[in-house]
Amino acid sequence: MEIGVDSFAAFLPETEKGTPVSASERMAALLTEVETADRVGLDVFGIGEHHRAEFLDSAPAVILAAAAARTKTIRLNSAVTVLSAADPVRVFQDFATIDLISNGRAEIVAGRGSFVEAFPLFGFAREDYDALFAEKLELLMQLREDTHITWSGRFRPPLTGQGVYPRPMQPKLPIWLGVGGTPGSFVRAGTLGLPLMIAIIGGSFARFRPLVDLYYEAGRRAGHGPDVLKVAIHAMGFVSETDEIARDAFYPGWARVMTDIGRERGFPPASRAQFDALCGPEGAFLVGSPQTVRDKMIAANELMGGLARITFQMSTAMLETERMQESITLLGTEVAPDVRATLASAKTL
């Protein structure tokens, strides 16, 4: 199992102590966090895409390129690229360039996105939400297969054999399909033979198992083997010395973000009782001591029938970078080795 971190570059104009912090300082801290993840042996770091005041990740490819130049082994991906509102040619070029800078460590996680701000910003109609994604995903997949393609669709001018450059270092640039809880998205990923990244931001891991089964069944029907079909999860996560310290650190920032976003969507304010339940044995938050987090990761792997990757969404806590680096270090030096050793031992039995 690969283990890593995802960030939305969450941004508040003050620290935990109320000290002002600039956007440039937060961006510098984010790049330091990626370097820390690389140094402590984590496998992957992802940068999301949002077009809101709370986040600094509207141009994830730029952040990932900067991270590529400052790291050595960690894989770098989008989490997710809002493909519906992007030009697949430009997306491919951006990530092919990151792949060259990183010597073959770039990946795309393509999704429709959980926010809609990108659609009016870039001149797309929200009612075309899924049609845009389906068409652009088809084009993106063709772009990684051939340098020169002929293609036409509804939402982009046709391609008539033009060359798309540069080409990545990897023979086939990895494309994951990022999904939420829509059954059709799981079926689409399986049918296309794309690895699946599930964004789990609440509830329990158990409720996603039937959807994972849909994915595998669709993949088998389409003729894809187990070497192609693989599942990853992205979940809220934070590691500290004890469960209490981890929860107390993560909760305030998480509650602020979720309450603000929930207000826009008509949801009630986030509560500590809700948060603690999500951190409990049945909840989908990987927040706690190294042992607690390790046990929940092993349980999630078993429940899902085997996971290729788990990534931790830490930035929602909106903590100072020292606290983030401490958590990343614990994840890389204590949790990840224990999980890998446990899973390797299970395979030999």
C-alpha positions as CSV (number, residue, x, y, z in Angstrom):
1,M,0.0,0.0,0.0
2,E,1.2,3.5,-0.9
3,I,0.7,6.1,1.8
4,G,0.7,9.9,1.4
5,V,-0.8,13.3,2.0
6,D,-3.2,15.5,0.1
7,S,-3.4,19.3,0.5
8,F,-6.0,21.9,-0.5
9,A,-3.5,24.6,0.5
10,A,-6.1,25.7,3.1
11,F,-5.6,29.3,4.0
12,L,-6.5,31.6,6.9
13,P,-5.0,35.0,7.3
14,E,-3.9,34.1,10.8
15,T,-2.2,31.3,12.7
16,E,-3.6,29.3,15.6
17,K,-2.2,32.0,17.9
18,G,-3.9,34.8,15.9
19,T,-0.6,36.0,14.3
20,P,-1.1,37.3,10.7
21,V,0.2,35.1,7.9
22,S,0.4,36.0,4.2
23,A,-0.6,33.8,1.3
24,S,3.1,33.7,0.2
25,E,4.1,32.4,3.7
26,R,1.5,29.7,3.5
27,M,2.6,28.7,0.1
28,A,6.2,28.4,1.3
29,A,5.0,26.3,4.2
30,L,3.1,24.0,1.9
31,L,6.3,23.3,-0.2
32,T,8.2,22.7,3.0
33,E,5.5,20.1,4.0
34,V,6.0,18.4,0.6
35,E,9.7,18.3,1.2
36,T,9.1,16.8,4.7
37,A,6.8,14.1,3.2
38,D,9.5,13.2,0.7
39,R,12.3,13.1,3.4
40,V,10.4,10.8,5.7
41,G,9.6,8.3,3.0
42,L,6.0,8.8,2.1
43,D,4.9,7.7,-1.3
44,V,2.8,10.4,-2.7
45,F,1.7,14.1,-2.2
46,G,-1.4,15.5,-3.9
47,I,-2.5,19.1,-4.5
48,G,-6.2,19.8,-5.0
49,E,-7.9,22.4,-7.1
50,H,-10.3,25.0,-5.8
51,H,-11.3,28.5,-6.8
52,R,-12.3,29.9,-3.4
53,A,-10.8,32.3,-0.9
54,E,-10.2,29.5,1.7
55,F,-7.7,27.7,-0.6
56,L,-4.6,28.6,-2.5
57,D,-4.6,25.7,-4.9
58,S,-6.3,27.2,-8.0
59,A,-3.2,26.4,-10.1
60,P,-2.1,22.9,-8.7
61,A,0.2,22.2,-11.6
62,V,2.3,25.2,-10.7
63,I,2.6,24.1,-7.1
64,L,3.4,20.5,-8.1
65,A,6.1,21.8,-10.5
66,A,7.7,23.7,-7.7
67,A,7.5,20.6,-5.5
68,A,9.0,18.5,-8.2
69,A,12.1,20.6,-8.2
70,R,12.5,20.3,-4.4
71,T,11.9,16.6,-4.0
72,K,13.6,13.3,-5.0
73,T,11.3,10.2,-4.7
74,I,7.8,11.1,-3.8
75,R,5.1,10.8,-6.4
76,L,3.2,14.1,-7.2
77,N,-0.4,14.3,-8.3
78,S,-3.5,16.4,-8.5
79,A,-6.2,15.8,-5.9
80,V,-8.2,16.4,-8.1
81,T,-7.9,18.2,-11.4
82,V,-11.3,19.6,-12.2
83,L,-11.3,18.3,-15.7
84,S,-14.8,19.4,-16.6
85,A,-13.7,23.0,-16.5
86,A,-10.2,22.6,-18.0
87,D,-8.7,22.0,-21.4
88,P,-7.4,18.4,-21.6
89,V,-4.6,19.4,-23.9
90,R,-3.3,22.0,-21.4
91,V,-3.8,19.5,-18.5
92,F,-1.7,16.9,-20.4
93,Q,1.0,19.4,-21.2
94,D,1.2,20.6,-17.7
95,F,1.5,17.2,-16.2
96,A,3.9,15.9,-18.9
97,T,6.1,18.9,-17.9
98,I,5.9,18.0,-14.2
99,D,6.8,14.5,-15.2
100,L,9.9,15.7,-16.9
101,I,10.9,18.0,-14.0
102,S,10.4,15.2,-11.5
103,N,12.0,12.4,-13.6
104,G,8.8,10.4,-13.9
105,R,6.9,11.1,-10.7
106,A,3.7,12.9,-12.0
107,E,0.2,11.6,-11.9
108,I,-3.3,13.1,-12.7
109,V,-6.3,12.4,-10.6
110,A,-9.1,13.6,-12.7
111,G,-12.5,14.4,-11.3
112,R,-15.7,16.5,-11.7
113,G,-15.0,18.5,-8.5
114,S,-17.2,19.0,-5.4
115,F,-17.5,22.8,-5.9
116,V,-19.0,24.6,-8.9
117,E,-17.1,27.9,-8.9
118,A,-14.9,26.8,-11.8
119,F,-17.8,26.5,-14.2
120,P,-18.9,30.1,-14.5
121,L,-15.3,31.3,-14.0
122,F,-14.2,29.5,-17.2
123,G,-17.4,29.9,-19.1
124,F,-19.0,26.5,-18.8
125,A,-22.6,25.7,-18.0
126,R,-23.3,23.8,-14.8
127,E,-26.0,21.7,-16.4
128,D,-23.2,20.2,-18.6
129,Y,-21.4,19.0,-15.5
130,D,-21.2,15.3,-16.4
131,A,-21.2,15.6,-20.2
132,L,-18.2,18.0,-20.0
133,F,-16.3,15.5,-17.8
134,A,-17.0,12.4,-20.0
135,E,-15.9,14.1,-23.2
136,K,-12.8,15.6,-21.7
137,L,-11.8,12.4,-20.0
138,E,-12.0,10.6,-23.3
139,L,-9.7,13.2,-24.9
140,L,-7.2,13.1,-22.0
141,M,-7.0,9.4,-22.3
142,Q,-6.3,9.6,-26.0
143,L,-3.7,12.3,-25.5
144,R,-1.6,10.0,-23.3
145,E,-1.7,7.3,-26.0
146,D,-0.7,9.2,-29.1
147,T,1.3,12.4,-29.9
148,H,-0.9,13.2,-32.9
149,I,-4.6,12.6,-32.7
150,T,-7.7,13.4,-34.6
151,W,-10.7,14.1,-32.4
152,S,-13.9,16.2,-32.2
153,G,-16.5,16.9,-29.5
154,R,-19.1,19.3,-28.3
155,F,-17.1,21.5,-26.0
156,R,-13.7,22.0,-27.6
157,P,-12.4,22.8,-31.1
158,P,-11.4,19.6,-32.9
159,L,-7.9,18.3,-33.2
160,T,-6.9,17.4,-36.7
161,G,-3.6,15.6,-36.2
162,Q,-1.7,18.4,-34.4
163,G,1.2,17.2,-32.1
164,V,0.8,17.6,-28.4
165,Y,4.1,18.3,-26.6
166,P,6.0,17.7,-24.5
167,R,5.6,14.0,-24.0
168,P,6.1,12.7,-20.4
169,M,9.1,10.7,-19.2
170,Q,6.8,7.8,-18.1
171,P,5.6,5.7,-21.1
172,K,2.0,6.1,-20.0
173,L,1.2,9.0,-17.7
174,P,-0.9,7.6,-14.8
175,I,-4.5,8.9,-14.7
176,W,-6.7,8.1,-11.7
177,L,-10.4,8.8,-11.6
178,G,-11.4,10.8,-8.5
179,V,-14.9,10.0,-7.3
180,G,-17.3,10.8,-4.4
181,G,-20.3,8.7,-3.8
182,T,-22.1,8.5,-7.2
183,P,-22.5,4.9,-8.4
184,G,-22.2,5.9,-12.1
185,S,-18.7,7.3,-11.4
186,F,-17.5,4.0,-10.0
187,V,-18.9,2.1,-13.0
188,R,-17.2,4.6,-15.4
189,A,-13.8,4.1,-13.8
190,G,-14.1,0.3,-13.9
191,T,-15.4,0.3,-17.5
192,L,-12.5,2.5,-18.6
193,G,-9.9,0.5,-16.6
194,L,-8.8,3.5,-14.6
195,P,-7.5,3.3,-11.0
196,L,-10.0,4.7,-8.6
197,M,-9.4,7.4,-6.0
198,I,-12.4,7.7,-3.5
199,A,-12.7,11.0,-1.6
200,I,-14.2,10.1,1.7
201,I,-14.9,13.2,3.7
202,G,-17.4,11.8,6.2
203,G,-19.5,8.9,7.2
204,S,-17.8,5.5,7.3
205,F,-15.6,3.4,5.1
206,A,-18.1,0.6,5.1
207,R,-20.7,2.5,3.1
208,F,-18.3,2.6,0.1
209,R,-17.7,-1.1,-0.1
210,P,-20.8,-1.8,-2.3
211,L,-19.6,1.0,-4.7
212,V,-16.1,-0.6,-4.8
213,D,-17.7,-3.9,-5.8
214,L,-19.5,-2.0,-8.6
215,Y,-16.2,-0.7,-9.8
216,Y,-14.6,-4.2,-9.9
217,E,-17.6,-5.8,-11.6
218,A,-17.7,-3.1,-14.3
219,G,-13.9,-3.5,-14.8
220,R,-14.2,-7.3,-15.1
221,R,-17.1,-7.0,-17.6
222,A,-15.0,-4.6,-19.7
223,G,-12.1,-7.1,-19.7
224,H,-9.7,-5.3,-17.3
225,G,-7.5,-7.4,-15.1
226,P,-6.4,-6.9,-11.4
227,D,-3.2,-5.3,-12.6
228,V,-5.3,-2.4,-13.9
229,L,-8.1,-2.2,-11.4
230,K,-7.0,-0.7,-8.1
231,V,-8.6,1.4,-5.4
232,A,-7.3,4.2,-3.2
233,I,-9.0,6.4,-0.6
234,H,-8.5,10.0,0.4
235,A,-9.7,10.7,4.0
236,M,-9.4,13.4,6.6
237,G,-6.3,12.5,8.7
238,F,-3.9,13.8,11.3
239,V,-1.4,12.0,13.5
240,S,-0.1,13.1,16.9
241,E,1.2,11.6,20.1
242,T,-2.2,10.7,21.5
243,D,-5.8,10.6,20.2
244,E,-6.7,13.5,22.4
245,I,-3.9,15.7,21.1
246,A,-4.7,14.8,17.5
247,R,-8.4,15.5,17.8
248,D,-7.9,18.8,19.7
249,A,-5.5,20.0,17.1
250,F,-7.5,19.0,14.0
251,Y,-11.0,19.9,15.2
252,P,-11.0,23.8,15.3
253,G,-9.8,24.3,11.7
254,W,-12.0,21.4,10.4
255,A,-15.1,22.8,12.1
256,R,-14.5,26.3,10.7
257,V,-14.1,25.1,7.2
258,M,-17.0,22.7,7.3
259,T,-19.3,25.2,9.0
260,D,-18.5,27.9,6.4
261,I,-19.1,25.5,3.5
262,G,-22.1,23.9,5.1
263,R,-23.7,27.3,5.5
264,E,-23.6,27.8,1.7
265,R,-25.3,24.4,1.3
266,G,-27.9,24.6,4.0
267,F,-26.2,22.2,6.4
268,P,-26.1,22.7,10.2
269,P,-22.8,23.9,11.8
270,A,-20.2,21.2,12.5
271,S,-20.1,19.9,16.1
272,R,-17.5,18.3,18.3
273,A,-19.8,15.3,18.9
274,Q,-20.0,14.8,15.1
275,F,-16.3,15.1,14.8
276,D,-15.5,12.6,17.6
277,A,-17.9,10.1,16.0
278,L,-16.0,10.4,12.7
279,C,-12.7,9.8,14.6
280,G,-14.2,6.8,16.4
281,P,-13.9,3.1,15.3
282,E,-16.7,3.3,12.8
283,G,-15.9,6.7,11.4
284,A,-13.9,7.5,8.3
285,F,-11.4,10.0,9.9
286,L,-7.8,8.8,10.3
287,V,-7.2,11.2,13.3
288,G,-5.4,10.0,16.3
289,S,-2.2,8.4,17.7
290,P,0.1,6.4,15.5
291,Q,-1.4,3.2,16.8
292,T,-5.0,4.3,16.3
293,V,-4.4,5.5,12.8
294,R,-2.5,2.4,11.9
295,D,-5.3,0.1,13.2
296,K,-7.9,2.1,11.2
297,M,-5.8,1.9,8.0
298,I,-5.4,-1.8,8.4
299,A,-9.2,-2.2,9.0
300,A,-10.0,0.0,6.0
301,N,-7.7,-2.1,3.8
302,E,-9.5,-5.3,4.8
303,L,-12.9,-3.8,4.5
304,M,-12.3,-2.6,1.0
305,G,-10.7,-5.9,-0.1
306,G,-7.3,-4.4,-0.5
307,L,-6.2,-0.8,-1.1
308,A,-3.5,0.5,-3.4
309,R,-3.1,3.8,-1.6
310,I,-4.4,5.9,1.3
311,T,-3.8,9.6,1.4
312,F,-4.4,11.9,4.3
313,Q,-6.2,15.3,3.9
314,M,-4.5,17.2,6.6
315,S,-4.7,20.8,5.4
316,T,-8.3,21.3,6.5
317,A,-7.0,21.6,10.0
318,M,-5.4,24.9,9.0
319,L,-2.5,24.4,11.5
320,E,0.8,26.1,11.6
321,T,3.4,24.4,9.4
322,E,5.4,23.1,12.4
323,R,2.3,21.1,13.6
324,M,1.8,19.8,10.0
325,Q,5.4,18.7,9.7
326,E,5.2,16.9,13.0
327,S,2.1,15.0,11.8
328,I,3.7,14.2,8.4
329,T,6.8,13.0,10.1
330,L,4.9,10.6,12.5
331,L,2.9,9.3,9.5
332,G,6.1,8.6,7.5
333,T,8.3,7.3,10.3
334,E,5.9,5.4,12.6
335,V,2.6,4.7,10.9
336,A,3.6,3.9,7.3
337,P,6.4,1.4,8.2
338,D,4.1,-0.4,10.6
339,V,1.3,-0.6,8.1
340,R,3.6,-1.8,5.3
341,A,5.1,-4.4,7.6
342,T,1.7,-5.7,8.8
343,L,0.4,-6.0,5.2
344,A,3.6,-7.7,4.0
345,S,3.4,-10.2,6.9
346,A,-0.2,-10.9,6.1
347,K,0.7,-11.8,2.5
348,T,3.2,-14.4,3.6
349,L,0.8,-16.3,5.7
